[in-house]
Amino acid sequence: MNAGFRDELIDILVRESYVERQVTLSSGKVSDYYLDCRPAMFLPRASFLAGELMLQLAVEAGVAQIGGMAVAAIPVISSIISAAYRHDVALRGCFVRKESKGHGLQKRIEGAFRPGLKTAVLDDAITTGGSTLEALAALREAGADVTDCFALVDRNEGGREALAAAGLRYRFVIDANEIRAAARAGK
């Protein structure tokens, strides 16, 4: 993994996505910091860096498709798909809605999804893995062969264990402790 790209992405995440204060996370846990990757992921350089770094995980795992839960996974998926194009890697992307659309084709999975493909489920940041496991269930129900899970950031709060229990190989780019240390060093 490109160490320079990782360091640069950590710096952007500290500047754009990291806040130290008490918050309640989607998992229901209370944390003394919040990490919202979306502000960073909608910046061109951070999107490029995340795509390059996470594409490497997809290539190493040999997956043909990536998907995750709307909304947080969408910018990460888009970044990886763009990197795949730059590197001539055949990779499809999709996302899972909280519930099926109430109109049109009423799909729950949107994008370039194909059943039967070796797939990785992913998220921008994984805490307990709850939303990732929800996406996993939907992808498997739709016929995807989900073998792997990727995260841009792992928060070290039980997600690894939950994903392993679901039979997934799990890899991430950045440990949340690296972001916290970089934030504190910069203060």
KEMIVEX-537352 format. One line per 3 residues: their letters; for each residue x, y, z of N, C-alpha, C. Coordinates in nm, 3 decimals, always signed. Layout:
<nodes>
A> X/Y/Z/X/Y/Z/X/Y/Z ~ ...
</nodes>
This chain:
<nodes>
MNA> +0.085/-0.117/+0.000/+0.000/+0.000/+0.000/+0.090/+0.124/+0.000 ~ +0.055/+0.222/-0.078/+0.134/+0.343/-0.092/+0.128/+0.425/+0.038 ~ +0.242/+0.427/+0.110/+0.247/+0.495/+0.240/+0.226/+0.645/+0.226
GFR> +0.276/+0.705/+0.120/+0.257/+0.848/+0.099/+0.110/+0.883/+0.078 ~ +0.040/+0.800/+0.000/-0.103/+0.820/-0.021/-0.179/+0.807/+0.111 ~ -0.143/+0.706/+0.191/-0.211/+0.686/+0.320/-0.192/+0.807/+0.410
DEL> -0.068/+0.854/+0.422/-0.038/+0.968/+0.508/-0.114/+1.093/+0.463 ~ -0.117/+1.114/+0.332/-0.188/+1.230/+0.279/-0.338/+1.220/+0.308 ~ -0.394/+1.100/+0.292/-0.537/+1.081/+0.319/-0.567/+1.100/+0.468
IDI> -0.480/+1.052/+0.554/-0.498/+1.074/+0.698/-0.502/+1.224/+0.728 ~ -0.411/+1.300/+0.669/-0.410/+1.445/+0.690/-0.541/+1.510/+0.646 ~ -0.593/+1.468/+0.531/-0.719/+1.525/+0.483/-0.834/+1.486/+0.575
LVR> -0.836/+1.360/+0.619/-0.942/+1.316/+0.710/-0.938/+1.393/+0.842 ~ -0.819/+1.418/+0.893/-0.807/+1.497/+1.017/-0.865/+1.636/+0.994 ~ -0.829/+1.698/+0.885/-0.870/+1.835/+0.857/-1.020/+1.848/+0.824
ESY> -1.074/+1.751/+0.750/-1.210/+1.764/+0.697/-1.317/+1.680/+0.766 ~ -1.276/+1.574/+0.834/-1.374/+1.473/+0.877/-1.373/+1.438/+1.025 ~ -1.277/+1.488/+1.100/-1.258/+1.445/+1.239/-1.296/+1.555/+1.336
VER> -1.377/+1.519/+1.437/-1.419/+1.613/+1.540/-1.407/+1.543/+1.676 ~ -1.345/+1.611/+1.772/-1.338/+1.557/+1.908/-1.448/+1.620/+1.991 ~ -1.548/+1.541/+2.020/-1.657/+1.578/+2.110/-1.744/+1.454/+2.127
QVT> -1.825/+1.452/+2.230/-1.908/+1.336/+2.257/-2.026/+1.331/+2.159 ~ -2.042/+1.215/+2.096/-2.151/+1.194/+2.000/-2.205/+1.052/+2.016 ~ -2.329/+1.034/+1.974/-2.387/+0.900/+1.969/-2.378/+0.853/+1.824
LSS> -2.317/+0.737/+1.805/-2.297/+0.681/+1.672/-2.421/+0.605/+1.626 ~ -2.425/+0.570/+1.498/-2.541/+0.496/+1.445/-2.558/+0.361/+1.513 ~ -2.448/+0.308/+1.568/-2.454/+0.181/+1.640/-2.521/+0.197/+1.776
GKV> -2.542/+0.322/+1.819/-2.596/+0.349/+1.952/-2.488/+0.372/+2.055 ~ -2.363/+0.343/+2.021/-2.251/+0.366/+2.112/-2.224/+0.515/+2.124 ~ -2.175/+0.553/+2.241/-2.133/+0.691/+2.264/-1.982/+0.695/+2.247
SDY> -1.934/+0.794/+2.173/-1.792/+0.807/+2.145/-1.746/+0.948/+2.180 ~ -1.617/+0.962/+2.211/-1.563/+1.094/+2.240/-1.507/+1.161/+2.114 ~ -1.528/+1.099/+1.998/-1.491/+1.162/+1.871/-1.587/+1.116/+1.762
YLD> -1.592/+1.196/+1.656/-1.676/+1.164/+1.542/-1.590/+1.171/+1.416 ~ -1.608/+1.074/+1.332/-1.536/+1.069/+1.205/-1.640/+1.052/+1.095 ~ -1.662/+1.156/+1.020/-1.755/+1.153/+0.907/-1.671/+1.166/+0.781
CRP> -1.648/+1.057/+0.712/-1.561/+1.056/+0.595/-1.619/+1.130/+0.476 ~ -1.749/+1.154/+0.474/-1.811/+1.215/+0.355/-1.754/+1.351/+0.317 ~ -1.732/+1.444/+0.410/-1.674/+1.571/+0.365/-1.541/+1.552/+0.290
AMF> -1.456/+1.464/+0.340/-1.329/+1.438/+0.271/-1.352/+1.367/+0.139 ~ -1.442/+1.271/+0.136/-1.462/+1.191/+0.015/-1.520/+1.270/-0.101 ~ -1.575/+1.387/-0.074/-1.625/+1.471/-0.181/-1.526/+1.580/-0.221
LPR> -1.400/+1.561/-0.180/-1.290/+1.646/-0.227/-1.211/+1.565/-0.331 ~ -1.173/+1.625/-0.442/-1.108/+1.549/-0.548/-0.986/+1.470/-0.504 ~ -0.896/+1.530/-0.428/-0.772/+1.460/-0.391/-0.801/+1.343/-0.297
ASF> -0.886/+1.363/-0.198/-0.919/+1.254/-0.105/-0.990/+1.141/-0.179 ~ -1.079/+1.175/-0.269/-1.148/+1.072/-0.348/-1.048/+0.991/-0.430 ~ -0.955/+1.061/-0.492/-0.850/+0.993/-0.570/-0.769/+0.899/-0.480
LAG> -0.723/+0.950/-0.367/-0.639/+0.870/-0.276/-0.713/+0.747/-0.225 ~ -0.836/+0.767/-0.180/-0.915/+0.654/-0.129/-0.937/+0.550/-0.238 ~ -0.968/+0.595/-0.358/-0.988/+0.502/-0.469/-0.865/+0.420/-0.499
ELM> -0.751/+0.487/-0.505/-0.625/+0.417/-0.534/-0.593/+0.314/-0.424 ~ -0.606/+0.355/-0.299/-0.572/+0.267/-0.187/-0.669/+0.149/-0.176 ~ -0.798/+0.175/-0.192/-0.896/+0.068/-0.176/-0.905/-0.023/-0.298
LQL> -0.871/+0.029/-0.416/-0.867/-0.058/-0.534/-0.765/-0.169/-0.512 ~ -0.656/-0.136/-0.447/-0.555/-0.238/-0.419/-0.614/-0.353/-0.337 ~ -0.700/-0.322/-0.241/-0.765/-0.427/-0.160/-0.853/-0.515/-0.249
AVE> -0.928/-0.452/-0.340/-1.018/-0.526/-0.429/-0.939/-0.617/-0.523 ~ -0.830/-0.565/-0.576/-0.748/-0.646/-0.668/-0.686/-0.764/-0.593 ~ -0.632/-0.739/-0.475/-0.570/-0.846/-0.396/-0.672/-0.953/-0.358
AGV> -0.796/-0.914/-0.334/-0.900/-1.010/-0.296/-0.958/-1.082/-0.418 ~ -0.936/-1.028/-0.536/-0.987/-1.090/-0.657/-1.137/-1.079/-0.674 ~ -1.195/-0.970/-0.622/-1.339/-0.952/-0.635/-1.373/-0.887/-0.770
AQI> -1.492/-0.915/-0.817/-1.540/-0.858/-0.944/-1.642/-0.749/-0.921 ~ -1.683/-0.732/-0.794/-1.792/-0.639/-0.763/-1.775/-0.588/-0.621 ~ -1.808/-0.461/-0.599/-1.806/-0.402/-0.466/-1.941/-0.335/-0.441
GGM> -1.983/-0.336/-0.315/-2.108/-0.272/-0.280/-2.113/-0.241/-0.132 ~ -2.199/-0.149/-0.095/-2.214/-0.113/+0.045/-2.344/-0.040/+0.066 ~ -2.367/-0.005/+0.189/-2.493/+0.057/+0.229/-2.495/+0.205/+0.190
AVA> -2.607/+0.250/+0.134/-2.626/+0.393/+0.110/-2.640/+0.456/+0.249 ~ -2.585/+0.561/+0.276/-2.529/+0.668/+0.197/-2.377/+0.666/+0.207 ~ -2.323/+0.627/+0.318/-2.180/+0.644/+0.345/-2.090/+0.571/+0.246
AIP> -2.130/+0.455/+0.200/-2.043/+0.378/+0.110/-2.040/+0.432/-0.032 ~ -2.139/+0.508/-0.072/-2.150/+0.551/-0.212/-2.028/+0.629/-0.261 ~ -1.979/+0.733/-0.190/-1.862/+0.803/-0.244/-1.738/+0.715/-0.249
VIS> -1.724/+0.622/-0.155/-1.609/+0.532/-0.156/-1.617/+0.438/-0.276 ~ -1.735/+0.383/-0.301/-1.755/+0.295/-0.416/-1.722/+0.370/-0.545 ~ -1.771/+0.491/-0.557/-1.745/+0.572/-0.676/-1.595/+0.597/-0.695
SII> -1.525/+0.623/-0.586/-1.380/+0.646/-0.593/-1.307/+0.521/-0.641 ~ -1.348/+0.405/-0.591/-1.283/+0.280/-0.630/-1.311/+0.247/-0.775 ~ -1.434/+0.268/-0.819/-1.472/+0.241/-0.958/-1.391/+0.331/-1.052
SAA> -1.373/+0.457/-1.015/-1.293/+0.548/-1.097/-1.148/+0.502/-1.103 ~ -1.094/+0.457/-0.991/-0.956/+0.405/-0.989/-0.946/+0.279/-1.075 ~ -1.048/+0.195/-1.070/-1.048/+0.074/-1.152/-1.040/+0.109/-1.301
YRH> -1.111/+0.212/-1.341/-1.105/+0.256/-1.481/-0.963/+0.302/-1.516 ~ -0.903/+0.382/-1.428/-0.767/+0.434/-1.454/-0.667/+0.321/-1.469 ~ -0.690/+0.210/-1.398/-0.594/+0.099/-1.399/-0.640/-0.020/-1.483
DVA> -0.747/-0.001/-1.559/-0.800/-0.105/-1.647/-0.833/-0.234/-1.571 ~ -0.899/-0.218/-1.458/-0.943/-0.330/-1.375/-1.093/-0.346/-1.394 ~ -1.135/-0.467/-1.429/-1.279/-0.494/-1.444/-1.341/-0.505/-1.305
LRG> -1.425/-0.409/-1.270/-1.487/-0.406/-1.138/-1.621/-0.335/-1.149 ~ -1.721/-0.396/-1.091/-1.857/-0.338/-1.090/-1.883/-0.280/-0.952 ~ -1.973/-0.183/-0.946/-2.009/-0.123/-0.819/-2.159/-0.112/-0.803
CFV> -2.203/-0.120/-0.680/-2.346/-0.109/-0.650/-2.362/-0.059/-0.506 ~ -2.486/-0.023/-0.471/-2.513/+0.013/-0.332/-2.649/-0.042/-0.291 ~ -2.664/-0.058/-0.161/-2.786/-0.114/-0.102/-2.865/-0.003/-0.035
RKE> -2.993/+0.007/-0.068/-3.083/+0.103/-0.003/-3.130/+0.046/+0.130 ~ -3.170/+0.133/+0.220/-3.229/+0.088/+0.348/-3.354/+0.005/+0.322 ~ -3.430/+0.045/+0.221/-3.548/-0.032/+0.182/-3.567/-0.016/+0.031
SKG> -3.641/-0.104/-0.027/-3.666/-0.099/-0.172/-3.735/+0.031/-0.210 ~ -3.702/+0.079/-0.329/-3.769/+0.198/-0.381/-3.918/+0.171/-0.393 ~ -3.998/+0.272/-0.371/-4.142/+0.256/-0.380/-4.197/+0.279/-0.519
HGL> -4.111/+0.304/-0.616/-4.157/+0.329/-0.753/-4.057/+0.266/-0.851 ~ -4.083/+0.279/-0.978/-3.994/+0.224/-1.080/-3.983/+0.073/-1.068 ~ -3.861/+0.024/-1.070/-3.837/-0.120/-1.059/-3.835/-0.169/-0.915
QKR> -3.849/-0.078/-0.821/-3.856/-0.108/-0.677/-3.737/-0.191/-0.629 ~ -3.620/-0.153/-0.675/-3.498/-0.226/-0.638/-3.445/-0.181/-0.502 ~ -3.386/-0.274/-0.432/-3.314/-0.240/-0.309/-3.166/-0.222/-0.339
IEG> -3.115/-0.295/-0.438/-2.975/-0.281/-0.478/-2.970/-0.206/-0.610 ~ -2.895/-0.097/-0.611/-2.883/-0.010/-0.728/-2.741/-0.014/-0.782 ~ -2.727/+0.023/-0.907/-2.595/+0.031/-0.968/-2.574/-0.082/-1.065
AFR> -2.449/-0.124/-1.079/-2.410/-0.226/-1.177/-2.404/-0.365/-1.114 ~ -2.497/-0.396/-1.026/-2.499/-0.524/-0.954/-2.527/-0.641/-1.048 ~ -2.455/-0.752/-1.025/-2.482/-0.878/-1.094/-2.474/-0.992/-0.992
PGL> -2.578/-1.076/-0.984/-2.572/-1.191/-0.894/-2.464/-1.288/-0.939 ~ -2.413/-1.365/-0.844/-2.317/-1.469/-0.874/-2.172/-1.426/-0.875 ~ -2.146/-1.296/-0.875/-2.008/-1.249/-0.880/-1.944/-1.248/-0.741
KTA> -1.811/-1.274/-0.739/-1.736/-1.261/-0.615/-1.736/-1.113/-0.576 ~ -1.785/-1.085/-0.456/-1.817/-0.949/-0.415/-1.753/-0.914/-0.282 ~ -1.718/-0.787/-0.267/-1.676/-0.733/-0.138/-1.778/-0.629/-0.095
VLD> -1.817/-0.635/+0.030/-1.902/-0.533/+0.091/-1.807/-0.433/+0.156 ~ -1.844/-0.305/+0.156/-1.752/-0.206/+0.212/-1.827/-0.091/+0.276 ~ -1.751/-0.013/+0.352/-1.805/+0.107/+0.414/-1.693/+0.208/+0.429
DAI> -1.731/+0.333/+0.455/-1.627/+0.434/+0.475/-1.559/+0.412/+0.610 ~ -1.637/+0.394/+0.715/-1.583/+0.367/+0.848/-1.666/+0.257/+0.912 ~ -1.598/+0.164/+0.976/-1.668/+0.053/+1.042/-1.644/+0.061/+1.192
TTG> -1.755/+0.063/+1.265/-1.749/+0.063/+1.411/-1.785/-0.077/+1.459 ~ -1.913/-0.108/+1.469/-1.956/-0.242/+1.509/-1.984/-0.331/+1.389 ~ -1.994/-0.270/+1.272/-2.023/-0.345/+1.150/-2.170/-0.360/+1.120
GST> -2.257/-0.297/+1.198/-2.401/-0.314/+1.182/-2.454/-0.283/+1.043 ~ -2.423/-0.165/+0.990/-2.475/-0.130/+0.857/-2.408/-0.213/+0.749 ~ -2.283/-0.251/+0.770/-2.213/-0.335/+0.674/-2.277/-0.474/+0.670
LEA> -2.314/-0.526/+0.785/-2.380/-0.657/+0.790/-2.519/-0.650/+0.726 ~ -2.586/-0.536/+0.737/-2.715/-0.518/+0.670/-2.697/-0.523/+0.518 ~ -2.594/-0.454/+0.469/-2.564/-0.458/+0.325/-2.525/-0.599/+0.282
LAA> -2.446/-0.666/+0.364/-2.405/-0.804/+0.336/-2.527/-0.894/+0.318 ~ -2.621/-0.886/+0.409/-2.741/-0.970/+0.402/-2.818/-0.945/+0.272 ~ -2.834/-0.818/+0.236/-2.907/-0.785/+0.113/-2.834/-0.835/-0.011
LRE> -2.702/-0.818/-0.014/-2.624/-0.864/-0.129/-2.629/-1.016/-0.143 ~ -2.614/-1.085/-0.031/-2.621/-1.231/-0.036/-2.760/-1.279/-0.077 ~ -2.862/-1.214/-0.024/-2.999/-1.251/-0.059/-3.024/-1.233/-0.209
AGA> -2.959/-1.134/-0.268/-2.975/-1.107/-0.412/-2.885/-1.196/-0.498 ~ -2.805/-1.282/-0.434/-2.726/-1.378/-0.510/-2.579/-1.348/-0.525 ~ -2.528/-1.246/-0.457/-2.385/-1.216/-0.464/-2.306/-1.315/-0.380
DVT> -2.188/-1.349/-0.425/-2.094/-1.434/-0.351/-2.002/-1.341/-0.272 ~ -2.048/-1.296/-0.156/-1.973/-1.199/-0.077/-1.870/-1.271/+0.010 ~ -1.744/-1.241/-0.016/-1.633/-1.308/+0.051/-1.548/-1.216/+0.136
DCF> -1.551/-1.087/+0.104/-1.459/-0.992/+0.167/-1.532/-0.867/+0.212 ~ -1.466/-0.796/+0.303/-1.516/-0.667/+0.349/-1.398/-0.571/+0.355 ~ -1.421/-0.447/+0.307/-1.319/-0.342/+0.312/-1.377/-0.220/+0.380
ALV> -1.289/-0.148/+0.449/-1.326/-0.020/+0.508/-1.214/+0.079/+0.482 ~ -1.252/+0.202/+0.464/-1.152/+0.306/+0.456/-1.089/+0.324/+0.595 ~ -1.176/+0.327/+0.699/-1.129/+0.345/+0.837/-1.194/+0.241/+0.927
DRN> -1.113/+0.179/+1.012/-1.165/+0.088/+1.115/-1.156/+0.159/+1.250 ~ -1.270/+0.164/+1.322/-1.275/+0.233/+1.451/-1.237/+0.144/+1.570 ~ -1.210/+0.016/+1.547/-1.168/-0.074/+1.655/-1.272/-0.090/+1.765
EGG> -1.398/-0.108/+1.725/-1.503/-0.119/+1.826/-1.593/-0.240/+1.802 ~ -1.533/-0.351/+1.756/-1.609/-0.475/+1.743/-1.644/-0.514/+1.601 ~ -1.624/-0.426/+1.505/-1.657/-0.457/+1.367/-1.580/-0.575/+1.312
REA> -1.451/-0.581/+1.341/-1.367/-0.692/+1.291/-1.425/-0.827/+1.331 ~ -1.460/-0.837/+1.457/-1.511/-0.964/+1.509/-1.646/-0.998/+1.447 ~ -1.732/-0.900/+1.433/-1.865/-0.923/+1.374/-1.853/-0.967/+1.228
LAA> -1.763/-0.906/+1.155/-1.745/-0.941/+1.014/-1.682/-1.079/+1.000 ~ -1.588/-1.112/+1.086/-1.528/-1.246/+1.084/-1.635/-1.351/+1.116 ~ -1.723/-1.321/+1.211/-1.830/-1.415/+1.246/-1.926/-1.436/+1.129
AGL> -1.935/-1.338/+1.040/-2.021/-1.350/+0.921/-1.947/-1.420/+0.806 ~ -1.825/-1.464/+0.833/-1.749/-1.539/+0.732/-1.676/-1.452/+0.631 ~ -1.649/-1.327/+0.666/-1.581/-1.237/+0.573/-1.434/-1.218/+0.608
RYR> -1.352/-1.207/+0.505/-1.214/-1.161/+0.523/-1.222/-1.008/+0.527 ~ -1.158/-0.948/+0.626/-1.172/-0.804/+0.647/-1.038/-0.735/+0.639 ~ -1.034/-0.626/+0.560/-0.915/-0.541/+0.550/-0.959/-0.396/+0.549
FVI> -0.875/-0.311/+0.600/-0.904/-0.168/+0.603/-0.777/-0.091/+0.568 ~ -0.794/+0.036/+0.534/-0.682/+0.119/+0.493/-0.620/+0.191/+0.612 ~ -0.703/+0.249/+0.697/-0.655/+0.333/+0.807/-0.721/+0.293/+0.937
DAN> -0.642/+0.286/+1.042/-0.692/+0.262/+1.177/-0.731/+0.398/+1.236 ~ -0.848/+0.408/+1.297/-0.894/+0.535/+1.354/-0.794/+0.594/+1.453 ~ -0.718/+0.508/+1.520/-0.618/+0.559/+1.614/-0.510/+0.640/+1.544
EIR> -0.483/+0.608/+1.417/-0.386/+0.687/+1.340/-0.440/+0.827/+1.315 ~ -0.569/+0.838/+1.289/-0.631/+0.968/+1.266/-0.631/+1.049/+1.396 ~ -0.666/+0.984/+1.505/-0.669/+1.052/+1.635/-0.530/+1.101/+1.674
AAA> -0.428/+1.018/+1.651/-0.291/+1.057/+1.684/-0.246/+1.174/+1.598 ~ -0.279/+1.170/+1.470/-0.241/+1.280/+1.380/-0.313/+1.409/+1.420 ~ -0.439/+1.399/+1.461/-0.513/+1.518/+1.504/-0.451/+1.578/+1.628
RAG> -0.414/+1.493/+1.722/-0.356/+1.543/+1.847/-0.217/+1.600/+1.824 ~ -0.141/+1.543/+1.732/-0.007/+1.593/+1.701/-0.012/+1.731/+1.636 ~ -0.122/+1.757/+1.563/-0.137/+1.883/+1.493/-0.192/+1.996/+1.578
K> -0.236/+1.965/+1.698/-0.299/+2.068/+1.783/-0.196/+2.150/+1.857
</nodes>
